[in-house]
Each structure stands twice: as C-alpha cells, then as structure tokens.
C-alpha cells in the first residue's frame, strides 16, 4: 500500500504516469505468479503423473495439454484460497511464511543429512518419519497464532 501511495505523491504532476507505473508493477507480479503456477503443473506432470501412471503415453497431446491446464487451474484456485486465508491471519504474514518454510525445510534437511551420513538408511522409514515430523510441526504452526503452547513429542528411535 505504501508503494502506490509514494508513486502517486511523486508522479502526480504528469497525468497517467502514476497509473502506468502501478499497472506495470502489478503486471510484473501477476506474470511471476502465473509462471510459478505453470511450473508447478509441469512438475506434477513430469515427476508424478508420467512415471506413476502408465496410460499417460497412450493419451493424445490434446488430452495431455488439458490435464496440465486443469492442474494449473487447480493450483491457481489454491493460490487464491491461500491468499484469502492469509488475509484472515491474526499475525504477520511474513512470520507465517517463514514458519511454513522452516516447517518444510526442516524435515528435508533431516532426510538429506541422514541419507548422506548413513547410506544404508531405509527410504520408507525416512518418508514416514518425515511425514510425522511435518504433521507435528504443522500442529505447532496452528498454535503460533493461538495462546496455547505447542506440545511436540521428540522423535523416537527404533
């Protein structure tokens, strides 16, 4: 909200220049978001649908394109939903995004470190422990916006 106000204050003498500047800033933001949504749809198709769903190769190019566009639409609606949910947060959005990034990156770092240090580690067990840790950390994120302390149990070794 401050950037458009600053532009209007500085560029108010030239008609239309402030609107052109604000429109170009919003255009750049929307193009970045749309390319990210398209990239997520392409990643899902290439990394999950192609290797796991064998009839994918028999589909026509038109149907493959339709599936990718539907995935992009789903990710677009999810992005709109997350933006609406972010407006309902009581706290700071930057703090929430950093918390979510830490929640996701923590288990990834743990799995990477364990796999690097112990090459004979079991992949299924790592996946299950990562999911358990991720779910418990997501529960702690819920408590970040309430006045209830997080009760997280330490991971148990077998």
Backbone as ProteinMPNN parsed JSONL, in Angstrom:
{"seq_chain_A": "XXXXXXXXXXXXXXXXXXXXXXXXXXXXXXXXXXXXXXXXXXXXXXXXXXXXXXXXXXXXXXXXXXXXXXXXXXXXXXXXXXXXXXXXXXXXXXXXXXXXXXXXXXXXXXXXXXXXXXXXXXXXXXXXXXXXXXXXXXXXXXXXXXXXXXXXXXXXXX", "coords_chain_A": {"N_chain_A": [[0.812, -1.19, 0.0], [2.077, 1.141, 0.498], [3.851, 1.655, -1.609], [2.255, 2.271, -3.995], [1.095, 4.657, -2.991], [3.344, 6.289, -2.601], [4.192, 6.525, -5.264], [2.028, 7.898, -6.39], [2.228, 10.287, -4.981], [4.732, 11.252, -5.839], [4.641, 11.222, -8.67], [2.429, 12.795, -9.41], [2.125, 15.062, -10.963], [2.356, 14.535, -13.696], [-0.021, 13.504, -15.911], [-1.455, 10.276, -15.85], [0.96, 8.877, -15.604], [1.491, 7.863, -13.058], [-0.501, 5.892, -12.824], [0.309, 4.208, -14.922], [2.773, 3.298, -13.929], [2.004, 1.89, -11.579], [0.337, -0.046, -12.746], [2.21, -1.446, -14.279], [3.804, -2.525, -12.262], [1.982, -4.258, -10.969], [1.478, -5.928, -13.145], [3.957, -7.183, -13.543], [4.09, -8.633, -11.155], [1.88, -10.378, -11.42], [2.673, -11.83, -13.697], [4.869, -13.218, -12.726], [3.644, -14.838, -10.794], [1.921, -16.372, -12.406], [3.739, -17.791, -14.003], [4.981, -19.33, -12.042], [2.831, -20.935, -11.203], [2.308, -22.365, -13.564], [4.724, -23.721, -13.753], [4.58, -25.379, -11.482], [2.478, -27.07, -12.24], [3.642, -28.34, -14.464], [5.749, -29.682, -13.206], [4.372, -31.512, -11.584], [3.206, -33.101, -13.57], [5.494, -34.11, -14.966], [7.092, -35.313, -12.938], [5.418, -36.884, -11.357], [2.935, -37.811, -12.571], [3.682, -38.856, -15.158], [5.712, -40.912, -14.537], [4.259, -42.585, -12.783], [1.748, -43.223, -13.782], [0.849, -45.341, -16.11], [-0.867, -45.354, -18.492], [-0.488, -42.801, -19.494], [1.182, -42.335, -21.7], [-0.35, -43.239, -23.83], [-2.269, -41.342, -24.185], [-3.625, -38.65, -26.127], [-1.973, -35.713, -27.426], [-3.573, -33.508, -27.053], [-5.222, -34.232, -24.88], [-3.272, -34.558, -22.918], [-2.379, -31.933, -22.716], [-4.724, -30.773, -21.782], [-4.956, -31.976, -19.239], [-2.693, -30.896, -17.99], [-3.367, -28.174, -18.052], [-5.647, -28.229, -16.443], [-4.486, -28.957, -13.997], [-2.936, -26.648, -13.599], [-5.015, -24.816, -13.289], [-6.171, -25.771, -10.921], [-4.025, -25.327, -9.14], [-3.981, -22.563, -9.359], [-6.484, -21.825, -8.232], [-5.972, -22.785, -5.67], [-3.941, -21.05, -4.921], [-5.339, -18.618, -4.857], [-7.116, -19.239, -2.794], [-5.294, -19.584, -0.66], [-4.339, -16.983, -0.5], [-6.651, -15.687, 0.33], [-6.974, -16.972, 2.808], [-4.688, -16.063, 4.068], [-5.329, -13.432, 4.504], [-6.958, -13.613, 6.659], [-5.363, -14.188, 8.804], [-4.19, -13.575, 12.095], [-1.714, -12.694, 12.813], [1.516, -11.665, 11.573], [2.119, -11.824, 8.109], [4.582, -12.32, 6.937], [5.999, -13.56, 8.995], [4.448, -15.865, 9.21], [4.883, -17.055, 6.674], [7.635, -17.536, 6.782], [7.645, -19.347, 8.888], [6.241, -21.518, 7.773], [8.016, -22.163, 5.698], [10.239, -22.952, 7.214], [9.13, -25.165, 8.498], [8.767, -26.93, 6.38], [11.341, -27.131, 5.281], [12.869, -28.143, 7.357], [12.357, -31.035, 7.849], [13.242, -31.873, 5.284], [15.964, -31.199, 5.299], [16.75, -32.862, 7.408], [16.272, -35.465, 6.342], [17.993, -35.403, 4.117], [20.491, -35.088, 5.389], [20.597, -37.427, 6.971], [20.52, -39.387, 4.95], [22.894, -38.782, 3.653], [24.838, -39.259, 5.612], [24.313, -41.852, 6.497], [24.278, -44.226, 4.388], [22.88, -46.648, 4.142], [20.376, -46.296, 5.093], [16.821, -46.705, 5.486], [14.499, -46.007, 2.986], [11.661, -45.95, 3.074], [11.116, -45.773, 5.799], [12.326, -43.324, 6.361], [10.651, -41.634, 4.882], [8.179, -41.965, 6.2], [8.832, -41.029, 8.79], [9.482, -38.407, 8.152], [7.025, -37.417, 7.262], [5.575, -37.662, 9.64], [6.983, -35.878, 11.298], [6.56, -33.521, 9.853], [3.76, -33.242, 10.061], [3.501, -32.91, 12.859], [4.895, -30.526, 13.181], [3.297, -28.824, 11.667], [1.079, -28.799, 13.302], [2.161, -27.339, 15.385], [2.436, -24.901, 14.102], [-0.189, -24.078, 13.979], [-0.613, -23.492, 16.633], [0.935, -21.271, 16.891], [-0.515, -19.043, 16.28], [-2.315, -18.927, 18.249], [-2.917, -18.746, 21.79], [-1.908, -20.998, 22.998], [0.55, -23.221, 24.175], [2.886, -25.124, 22.197], [2.852, -28.617, 22.091], [5.074, -30.742, 21.426], [6.192, -33.94, 20.727], [9.315, -35.601, 21.111], [11.1, -37.231, 18.396], [11.029, -40.778, 18.271], [13.451, -43.302, 18.576], [14.069, -46.371, 16.888]], "CA_chain_A": [[0.0, 0.0, 0.0], [2.922, 2.327, 0.544], [4.467, 1.924, -2.904], [1.365, 3.086, -4.85], [0.939, 5.985, -2.416], [4.555, 7.033, -2.902], [4.194, 6.828, -6.695], [1.031, 8.944, -6.619], [2.75, 11.543, -4.431], [5.871, 11.746, -6.624], [4.321, 11.375, -10.088], [1.082, 13.333, -9.561], [2.068, 16.176, -11.893], [2.214, 14.041, -15.061], [-1.236, 12.685, -15.94], [-1.373, 8.912, -16.335], [2.231, 8.218, -15.33], [1.36, 7.085, -11.822], [-1.286, 4.694, -13.15], [1.148, 3.343, -15.746], [3.767, 2.683, -13.051], [1.329, 0.914, -10.723], [-0.107, -1.152, -13.604], [3.372, -2.254, -14.65], [4.22, -3.288, -11.081], [1.031, -5.361, -10.812], [1.673, -6.834, -14.272], [5.14, -7.983, -13.23], [3.736, -9.571, -10.09], [0.996, -11.413, -11.963], [3.399, -12.71, -14.606], [5.685, -14.119, -11.896], [2.759, -15.822, -10.178], [1.415, -17.3, -13.419], [4.807, -18.702, -14.402], [5.154, -20.284, -10.947], [1.715, -21.89, -11.248], [2.553, -23.242, -14.71], [5.857, -24.586, -13.421], [4.104, -26.421, -10.558], [1.703, -28.048, -13.013], [4.585, -29.119, -15.269], [6.489, -30.561, -12.298], [3.479, -32.618, -11.204], [3.078, -33.994, -14.729], [6.765, -34.768, -15.296], [7.674, -36.099, -11.85], [4.485, -37.784, -10.689], [1.958, -38.465, -13.441], [4.35, -39.661, -16.179], [6.313, -42.169, -14.064], [3.374, -43.439, -11.988], [0.513, -43.586, -14.486], [1.303, -45.923, -17.377], [-1.632, -44.954, -19.685], [-0.182, -41.427, -19.896], [1.8, -42.329, -23.024], [-1.362, -43.504, -24.857], [-3.146, -40.182, -24.334], [-3.277, -37.724, -27.201], [-1.357, -34.468, -26.947], [-4.645, -32.607, -26.628], [-5.633, -34.625, -23.526], [-2.158, -34.24, -22.019], [-2.425, -30.486, -22.501], [-5.886, -30.497, -20.953], [-4.617, -32.365, -17.864], [-1.757, -29.898, -17.464], [-4.111, -26.93, -17.829], [-6.5, -28.435, -15.268], [-3.614, -28.857, -12.823], [-2.61, -25.23, -13.417], [-6.211, -24.172, -12.762], [-6.294, -26.183, -9.516], [-3.02, -24.577, -8.388], [-4.415, -21.165, -9.331], [-7.518, -21.696, -7.202], [-5.322, -22.97, -4.363], [-3.232, -19.802, -4.629], [-6.355, -17.637, -4.461], [-7.591, -19.649, -1.472], [-4.262, -19.268, 0.329], [-4.314, -15.522, -0.334], [-7.794, -15.359, 1.186], [-6.691, -17.442, 4.168], [-3.658, -15.189, 4.638], [-5.948, -12.187, 4.96], [-7.626, -13.891, 7.93], [-4.381, -14.414, 9.866], [-4.108, -12.524, 13.105], [-0.336, -12.234, 12.938], [2.244, -11.108, 10.456], [2.189, -12.776, 7.002], [5.978, -12.687, 6.723], [6.321, -14.54, 10.031], [3.776, -17.122, 8.86], [5.55, -17.68, 5.525], [8.915, -18.058, 7.254], [7.358, -20.539, 9.692], [5.911, -22.621, 6.855], [9.263, -22.548, 5.026], [11.03, -23.71, 8.182], [8.468, -26.453, 8.736], [9.0, -27.809, 5.233], [12.765, -27.326, 5.054], [13.451, -28.921, 8.452], [12.393, -32.465, 7.508], [14.061, -32.109, 4.093], [17.355, -31.18, 5.749], [16.981, -34.072, 8.2], [16.344, -36.624, 5.437], [19.21, -35.269, 3.331], [21.637, -35.345, 6.252], [20.596, -38.844, 7.324], [20.888, -40.17, 3.765], [24.305, -38.543, 3.346], [25.695, -39.852, 6.636], [24.013, -43.272, 6.628], [23.78, -44.635, 3.066], [22.028, -47.832, 4.206], [19.107, -45.959, 5.74], [15.642, -47.2, 4.785], [13.756, -44.904, 2.384], [10.268, -45.918, 3.545], [11.11, -45.278, 7.173], [12.608, -41.891, 6.278], [9.449, -40.952, 4.401], [7.177, -41.965, 7.27], [9.276, -40.126, 9.866], [9.381, -37.032, 7.65], [5.605, -37.044, 7.279], [5.184, -37.494, 11.05], [7.574, -34.624, 11.766], [5.874, -32.432, 9.159], [2.429, -33.077, 10.667], [3.623, -32.338, 14.194], [5.294, -29.129, 13.04], [2.12, -28.079, 11.221], [0.281, -28.59, 14.509], [2.786, -26.232, 16.118], [2.137, -23.661, 13.388], [-1.534, -23.68, 14.405], [-0.508, -22.909, 17.965], [1.648, -19.998, 16.817], [-1.499, -17.965, 16.193], [-3.183, -19.025, 19.41], [-2.139, -18.567, 23.013], [-1.676, -22.322, 23.565], [1.9, -23.66, 23.829], [2.994, -26.313, 21.344], [3.276, -29.835, 22.777], [5.638, -31.615, 20.397], [6.951, -35.031, 21.295], [10.539, -35.85, 20.342], [11.028, -38.457, 17.609], [11.511, -41.952, 18.971], [14.324, -44.152, 17.799], [13.698, -47.786, 16.93]], "C_chain_A": [[0.854, 1.251, 0.0], [3.519, 2.672, -0.813], [3.523, 2.69, -3.833], [1.156, 4.502, -4.32], [2.151, 6.858, -2.723], [4.592, 7.437, -4.382], [3.203, 7.941, -7.001], [1.544, 10.289, -6.108], [3.862, 12.113, -5.314], [5.462, 12.07, -8.057], [2.943, 11.991, -10.339], [1.001, 14.482, -10.573], [1.878, 15.736, -13.335], [0.998, 13.132, -15.125], [-0.973, 11.294, -16.538], [-0.095, 8.179, -15.991], [2.178, 7.376, -14.058], [0.576, 5.803, -12.077], [-0.498, 3.703, -13.98], [2.183, 2.611, -14.89], [3.138, 1.602, -12.182], [0.859, -0.288, -11.543], [1.058, -2.039, -14.01], [3.882, -3.071, -13.466], [3.279, -4.477, -10.854], [1.178, -6.383, -11.934], [2.877, -7.738, -14.041], [4.862, -9.012, -12.154], [2.878, -10.708, -10.63], [1.72, -12.351, -12.915], [4.295, -13.671, -13.831], [4.827, -15.205, -11.27], [2.276, -16.829, -11.213], [2.502, -18.257, -13.887], [5.1, -19.718, -13.307], [4.065, -21.343, -10.929], [1.902, -22.863, -12.411], [3.705, -24.204, -14.438], [5.434, -25.695, -12.455], [3.306, -27.481, -11.294], [2.627, -28.926, -13.844], [5.383, -30.089, -14.407], [5.634, -31.754, -11.885], [3.351, -33.609, -12.361], [4.359, -34.784, -14.952], [7.253, -35.707, -14.195], [6.721, -37.102, -11.218], [3.576, -38.527, -11.661], [2.651, -39.364, -14.469], [4.948, -40.954, -15.62], [5.312, -43.12, -13.399], [2.132, -43.919, -12.731], [0.877, -44.038, -15.892], [0.468, -45.514, -18.586], [-1.34, -43.536, -20.179], [0.364, -41.376, -21.327], [0.779, -42.556, -24.138], [-2.31, -42.32, -25.07], [-2.682, -39.315, -25.505], [-2.664, -36.455, -26.599], [-2.402, -33.482, -26.44], [-5.089, -32.93, -25.196], [-4.526, -34.359, -22.511], [-2.144, -32.754, -21.693], [-3.59, -30.109, -21.593], [-5.614, -30.84, -19.485], [-3.687, -31.338, -17.232], [-2.458, -28.576, -17.185], [-5.043, -27.047, -16.627], [-5.682, -28.378, -13.977], [-3.234, -27.409, -12.546], [-3.805, -24.469, -12.843], [-6.402, -24.513, -11.28], [-5.281, -25.427, -8.661], [-3.373, -23.092, -8.316], [-5.488, -20.926, -8.283], [-6.938, -21.874, -5.801], [-4.567, -21.704, -3.956], [-4.201, -18.715, -4.183], [-6.883, -17.96, -3.067], [-6.582, -19.338, -0.381], [-4.147, -17.77, 0.553], [-5.483, -15.067, 0.533], [-7.573, -15.792, 2.619], [-5.648, -16.56, 4.846], [-4.259, -13.881, 5.139], [-6.654, -12.376, 6.304], [-6.656, -14.118, 9.083], [-4.355, -13.238, 10.834], [-2.72, -11.901, 13.154], [0.217, -11.66, 11.653], [2.381, -12.168, 9.357], [3.623, -13.207, 6.729], [6.404, -13.729, 7.748], [5.681, -15.89, 9.702], [4.473, -17.813, 7.696], [6.913, -18.231, 5.911], [8.718, -19.309, 8.11], [7.045, -21.734, 8.802], [7.17, -23.094, 6.13], [10.148, -23.363, 5.963], [10.45, -25.076, 8.457], [8.767, -27.42, 7.597], [10.491, -28.108, 5.071], [13.434, -28.133, 6.15], [13.49, -30.413, 8.162], [13.236, -32.776, 6.268], [15.544, -32.127, 4.466], [17.682, -32.43, 6.557], [17.129, -35.31, 7.334], [17.628, -36.572, 4.621], [20.441, -35.61, 4.169], [21.721, -36.822, 6.624], [21.023, -39.707, 6.14], [22.361, -39.978, 3.412], [25.222, -39.239, 4.343], [25.507, -41.358, 6.778], [23.428, -43.784, 5.311], [22.845, -45.843, 3.106], [20.693, -47.55, 4.899], [17.938, -46.356, 4.841], [14.812, -46.025, 4.275], [12.329, -44.801, 2.869], [10.185, -45.368, 4.962], [11.395, -43.778, 7.205], [11.384, -41.107, 5.849], [8.401, -40.867, 5.499], [7.562, -41.031, 8.402], [9.187, -38.665, 9.422], [7.936, -36.561, 7.67], [5.144, -36.812, 8.714], [5.725, -36.174, 11.599], [6.877, -33.426, 11.134], [4.501, -32.175, 9.765], [2.519, -32.477, 12.064], [4.049, -30.878, 14.134], [4.146, -28.263, 12.529], [1.16, -27.827, 12.385], [0.842, -27.454, 15.342], [2.53, -24.897, 15.433], [0.758, -23.151, 13.777], [-1.477, -22.989, 15.761], [0.233, -21.573, 17.966], [0.665, -18.834, 16.812], [-2.568, -18.071, 17.263], [-2.302, -18.85, 20.637], [-1.865, -19.89, 23.724], [-0.269, -22.763, 23.198], [1.878, -24.952, 23.017], [3.52, -27.483, 22.165], [3.779, -30.807, 21.728], [6.476, -32.687, 21.057], [8.196, -35.274, 20.465], [10.427, -37.132, 19.546], [11.644, -39.627, 18.37], [12.365, -42.793, 18.048], [13.88, -45.594, 17.93], [14.772, -48.624, 17.565]], "O_chain_A": [[0.41, 2.309, -0.447], [3.677, 3.848, -1.139], [3.947, 3.685, -4.42], [1.052, 5.447, -5.103], [2.003, 8.032, -3.065], [4.977, 8.558, -4.712], [3.505, 8.837, -7.789], [1.314, 11.319, -6.741], [3.929, 13.325, -5.515], [5.891, 13.085, -8.605], [2.343, 11.734, -11.383], [-0.098, 14.838, -10.999], [1.3, 16.478, -14.129], [0.974, 12.093, -14.466], [-0.35, 11.164, -17.591], [-0.064, 6.951, -16.077], [2.762, 6.294, -14.002], [0.958, 4.738, -11.59], [-0.611, 2.493, -13.778], [2.439, 1.426, -15.108], [3.689, 0.507, -12.063], [0.968, -1.426, -11.087], [0.91, -3.259, -14.079], [4.345, -4.197, -13.649], [3.741, -5.584, -10.576], [1.02, -7.581, -11.7], [2.814, -8.935, -14.319], [5.345, -10.142, -12.231], [3.127, -11.874, -10.326], [1.422, -13.545, -12.946], [4.462, -14.821, -14.238], [5.233, -16.366, -11.219], [2.225, -18.025, -10.927], [2.217, -19.426, -14.146], [5.436, -20.862, -13.612], [4.338, -22.515, -10.671], [1.677, -24.063, -12.253], [3.663, -25.365, -14.846], [5.882, -26.833, -12.594], [3.441, -28.669, -11.003], [2.419, -30.137, -13.921], [5.665, -31.207, -14.839], [6.122, -32.883, -11.842], [3.384, -34.821, -12.149], [4.313, -36.004, -15.11], [7.772, -36.784, -14.488], [7.166, -38.073, -10.605], [3.46, -39.75, -11.582], [2.255, -40.517, -14.638], [4.706, -42.017, -16.193], [5.498, -44.336, -13.446], [1.529, -44.92, -12.344], [1.178, -43.218, -16.759], [1.048, -45.332, -19.657], [-1.9, -43.116, -21.192], [0.032, -40.461, -22.08], [0.997, -42.124, -25.269], [-3.071, -42.305, -26.038], [-1.494, -39.263, -25.823], [-2.827, -36.173, -25.412], [-2.147, -32.716, -25.511], [-5.307, -32.024, -24.393], [-4.803, -33.977, -21.374], [-1.928, -32.36, -20.547], [-3.461, -29.232, -20.739], [-5.994, -30.086, -18.589], [-3.871, -30.953, -16.077], [-2.17, -27.925, -16.18], [-5.216, -26.087, -15.876], [-6.133, -27.817, -12.978], [-3.212, -26.984, -11.391], [-3.633, -23.581, -12.009], [-6.752, -23.645, -10.48], [-5.621, -24.938, -7.584], [-3.089, -22.437, -7.313], [-5.427, -19.952, -7.533], [-7.357, -21.201, -4.859], [-4.558, -21.333, -2.783], [-3.918, -17.976, -3.24], [-7.075, -17.06, -2.25], [-6.954, -18.882, 0.7], [-3.887, -17.329, 1.673], [-5.335, -14.175, 1.368], [-7.938, -15.073, 3.549], [-5.713, -16.333, 6.054], [-3.754, -13.289, 6.092], [-6.918, -11.401, 7.008], [-7.086, -14.23, 10.231], [-4.48, -12.077, 10.443], [-2.567, -10.727, 13.493], [-0.522, -11.229, 10.768], [2.728, -13.31, 9.658], [3.856, -14.348, 6.33], [7.101, -14.683, 7.403], [6.301, -16.936, 9.893], [4.642, -19.032, 7.719], [7.311, -19.287, 5.42], [9.535, -20.228, 8.062], [7.529, -22.839, 9.049], [7.371, -24.297, 5.965], [10.742, -24.358, 5.547], [11.19, -26.044, 8.632], [8.997, -28.606, 7.836], [10.857, -29.239, 4.753], [14.469, -28.753, 5.907], [14.564, -31.012, 8.223], [13.874, -33.827, 6.204], [16.292, -32.983, 3.994], [18.765, -32.997, 6.413], [18.023, -36.124, 7.569], [18.288, -37.597, 4.449], [21.328, -36.333, 3.715], [22.805, -37.406, 6.596], [21.797, -40.651, 6.304], [23.008, -40.906, 2.926], [26.272, -39.755, 3.961], [26.446, -42.066, 7.143], [22.209, -43.777, 5.136], [22.075, -46.036, 2.165], [19.967, -48.48, 5.25], [18.042, -46.346, 3.614], [14.457, -45.138, 5.052], [11.82, -43.697, 3.062], [9.286, -44.59, 5.282], [10.783, -43.043, 7.981], [11.106, -40.036, 6.389], [7.801, -39.812, 5.706], [6.71, -40.312, 8.924], [8.854, -37.789, 10.221], [7.656, -35.425, 8.054], [4.402, -35.866, 8.978], [5.01, -35.441, 12.283], [6.631, -32.424, 11.807], [4.116, -31.023, 9.964], [1.705, -31.626, 12.424], [3.608, -30.074, 14.955], [4.031, -27.098, 12.911], [0.512, -26.783, 12.453], [0.087, -26.687, 15.94], [2.418, -23.869, 16.101], [0.548, -21.943, 13.894], [-2.2, -22.024, 16.009], [0.163, -20.827, 18.942], [0.989, -17.749, 17.294], [-3.596, -17.397, 17.201], [-1.077, -18.81, 20.527], [-1.617, -19.901, 24.929], [0.097, -22.696, 22.024], [0.962, -25.765, 23.143], [4.528, -27.35, 22.86], [3.009, -31.607, 21.197], [7.366, -32.388, 21.853], [8.149, -35.167, 19.24], [9.724, -38.049, 19.971], [12.668, -39.471, 19.035], [12.038, -42.973, 16.875], [13.369, -45.995, 18.976], [14.62, -49.84, 17.68]]}, "name": "protein", "num_of_chains": 1, "seq": "XXXXXXXXXXXXXXXXXXXXXXXXXXXXXXXXXXXXXXXXXXXXXXXXXXXXXXXXXXXXXXXXXXXXXXXXXXXXXXXXXXXXXXXXXXXXXXXXXXXXXXXXXXXXXXXXXXXXXXXXXXXXXXXXXXXXXXXXXXXXXXXXXXXXXXXXXXXXXX"}
